[in-house]
Amino acid sequence: MVLLCGCGKVPEKSDKINIVCTVFSEYDWVRQILGSHENDFEITYLLSNGSDMHSYQPTIDDIIKISSCDLFIYIGGESDKWTEEAVSQSQNKNIKTISLLESLGSSAKEEEIKEGMQGDIEEEAEYDEHIWLSLGNAETLCTAIAEEIYSLDPENKSDYQNNLSAYCEKLETLNTEYKESLSAVTNKTLIFGDRFPFRYLVDDYGLDYYAVFSGCSAETEASFETITFLADKIDELNVDTVFTIDGSDDKIAKAIISGTDGKNQKISRLDSIQSVTEKQVQNGVTYISIMKSNLDILKEALL
């Protein structure tokens, strides 16, 4: 990595505090906490081209940005093992880091292989990295991020505290909306013709699910047995919606529907917030706006 960094262009030292984030949720949370002070910081969102975090490979320039930053925020799971070496090679020996999974502590959940799901139950369990898909987790993680920002800019700590408080209030309000809306659902089981990154969300609101793949699965082809199991489950539960996630071609979902008795279920897409692009950011997309949209989709499908 040292040799690679030598091939890249070392950025000029800026007077601004430099924060590097891997995924969108981190990036948006930082901006919400900074508020009117955002322009006093240099904030980098590494996956801004919409890359899937599970297949993302950092460029030389990405490594250099991490190497020279003041605060690096990452997930801390299997998908970003590369961050360990990037941090160890940092030119800034005072670099501060936040691992979201570490910050979440005992609230982090392991991935699970549900009945009918493709996967090897003998494989070693990994932590489910999609921790931002819980509004409760979001509040915990924003607080951890804010603490590091206070230490980087103590002069404006009170502003950041006020911003954090206001943002957490918005998170709590939306959390209440989720609880009130989804408590009225009679059929609390979701069928996913796709990967399933929403374990934190369904656990928060007492929902159940069946899916083709686990959230971090790299598989793309579904077996006949899995498709048949989910089609039968739809008939058994009288489900009228099959869910997919952002980036899906809906091919597997359509195959599942074709195996049901009615063959007339609709497909609804939930956003896993793991492939948000810079263009979406420029158009005003935020973590809260996506989570609100996901609630609207769930309400339309389940109520």
N, C-alpha and C positions, 0 to 999 in steps of 0.2 A: 504493500500500500504506500509506503514511503516513496518507492520508485515511481509509482503511478502519480502520486501527488506532484512529483517533480516535473511531470509532463503537462500539468495543468497550469492555468494562469492564477497565480496567487492574488486574491482581491486586495485592493488598497485598504489600509486601516481606516475605518470610519469612526467618527465621534459618536455615532449612534450605537445604542446597545443592540447587539445582534442575537436574534432568536431564530432557531431553525426547528421546524415542525415536520414530521413525516406525513401524517394524515390530516384530512380536512378538519375534523372535529377539534384537534389540538389548535390548529391555525385560527379557527373561528373563535374559540374560547379565549385565546390570547388577545385577539382584537377586541373582544367584548370587555375584557378586564382593563385593557389599556385605554379604551375610550378616546377621549380627545388628545391623549398623549401618543397615539399610534404613530404619528409622523416623527416622533423622537426615537423610534426604534426601527431597526431593519429586520423585517419578518420574512422568512423564507418558508414556503410551502412546497416540499419536495415532490409530492405526487400530483402537482397541479395540471399535468397533462392528462389526467384521468386514468393513470395506470392502476391496475389491480394490485393491492398491497401484497398479495400472496406471491406474485410473480415479479415484483419490482426489483430491479437491480440498480444500485446507485451508480451514477456516472462519476468520472474523475472530478468534475466540477462540484458535484454534490458532496463528495468526500472533503474537498477543500473548504466548502462552505461550513461543514460541520467542524472541521479542524480549527477554524478561526472564530467560531461563534462564542457567545457568552453563555447561552442557555440552549440546550438541545433536548427536545421533547420527542419521545418515541414510545412505541407500544411495549416492547420488552418481551415479545413472544417468539415463536418459532419463525414467523415470517420476516422478522428483522434481526436475525442473529448477526447480520453483517454490522450492525451498529456497535457491537462490542469492540471490534477492531478499530472502527472509525473513531470512537472515543479514546481508545488507548493510544492512538497515534496523533491526537489533537495537539496542535501547536500552542493552544491556550491551556496552560497547566492549571488555570483557575476555572476551567469550564464547569458549569453546573449542568446536571442532567436530571431528567424526570422520566422514569419508566412508569407508564400508566398502570401496568399490571402490578408493579411493586407498590405503587401508591394506593391501589385498591385493596391490597392485602388479602385478608381472608374472604372478602366478598367476591374475589375472582372465581369463576366457575370453570370446571373442566368440560371439554367437549364430550358429548355422549353419542353413542350409536343407538338410535331408537329402533324398535321393531320395524322390519321392512326396509330399513335404510341400507344402502350399499356402504360397505366398509368392513374392516377386519377388527372384530371386537378384541382380538388378541394384541392389537397394536397398543403401544404405550400411550396413555392418555396425555393430551396436551391441553393447555389452558385455552379457552375460547377467547380470542383476541378482540372480539367485537364489543368491547365493554362500553363504548359510547352509546349503544342502543338501549341503555337504561338511563332514564332521566335522573334517577337517584345517584347512579354512578357519576353522571355528568357534574352534579353539584360537588361531589367529593373530589373529583379530579380538577375542577376549576379552582377549588380552594387550595389544592396542592400547587397548582401552577401559580396562583396569586402569591403564595408565600415566597416563591423564588423570585418573582418580579419585585416584591417588596425589598428583597435583599439586594437586587441589582439597582434599584432606584428608590432608596428610602425617603428621599426628599418629597416624593409624590405619593407616599404610601396611603395617605388618607383618601386621595382620589381613587386609587385602585381598590381600596376597601369598599368605598361607596359603589363603584361600578360592579364589584363582585356581588355585593348585597342586592343590588337592583337586578342583576342577571339571575342570581339564584332564586329570586322571587318569581321571575318569569318561568324558570324551570319548574318550580313548585306548582305554579298555576297550571301549567300544561300537564304536569303529572296528575293533578287533581282531575283535569278534563279526561285524561286517559282512564283513570280509575272509575269515574262516574259513568262514562260511556260504555266501557267494556264490562262493567259489572252487570249491565242490563242484557248482555248477550246470553242467549240460551244454549246455542251450540258453540262451545268454547274451544273447538279443535280446528286448527289451521292445516290445510294440505298444501305442501310446497312441492311443485314440480321442478325443483332446483336445489342449489345449496341452501343451507339454513343458517344464517348468521344472527338470527333473532332470539336466541335462547334467553338472553338477559331480559328482553322485552316481555316475552311470554311468561317468564317466571314472575316478573313484577306484577302482572295483572291476572294471574291465575288461569292462563290459557294453556292448552295442550297443542301438540303438533305431530305431524308425520311428514317426512321429507325424503327426497331421493338421496341427497348427500349431506354430510355435516358441513358446517360453515366454512371450514378451511380446506375442504377436500379439493384435490387437484383433478379428480375424475370428471370426465365430460360425457361419457356414454352410460346410459342406464340399462340395467339388465331387464330381461322380460319379466323375471320374478318380481323385481322392484316395481315396475310399471303396473303389473297385474295387482300386486298387493295394494298400491295406492288407489287404483281404480275401484277395487272392491271396498276399500275403506270409505271412499266417497259415497258409494251406494249404501253402505251400512249406516253411515252417519247422515245421509241425505244432505250432503254438502253441495252448494251451488257455485263455489268459487275455488279455483286453483291459483295459488300465488306463485309468482316468480320474483326475482330481484333484478335490479338495474343491470343492464348489459346482457340479459338473457335473450336468446332467439326464440324462446317459447316452444322449441321443438319437443322437448320432453313433456312439458305440460300438455301439449296437444295430443301426444301419444297416450298420456294417462286418460285424458277426457274421452278419447276414441274407444277406450276400453271399458267405459262405464255403461250402465244400462241406458241412461238418457242421452248421453253424448252431447249435452247442451250446456255444460258448465261454462262460465265465463272465466277469463284470465285477468287477474289483477296484479299489478307490479308494486312491490314495496321497495323503498330506497334504503340500501344498507349503509349509505353515507361513506363508502370506501373508495369511490371513484369519481369524486366531485372535481370538475375541471375549473381552470382559471376563468373561462368564459362564464360559467355559472356564477362564480364569485363576483365577477364584474356586473352580472345581471341582478345581483342582490340576494342570491341564495345564502341562507344561513343554516346553522345546525337546527335552530328552533323552527325555521320555516319548513325544513324537510321533515322533522318529527311531527309537525302539525299536519302536513300533507299525508304522512303515513297513517295518522289517526283517522283522517277523513276517509282514506281508502278502506281501513279496517271497519269503520262504522258503516260504510256503504255496503260492504260485503257481508257483514255479520248481523247487522240490526234489521 
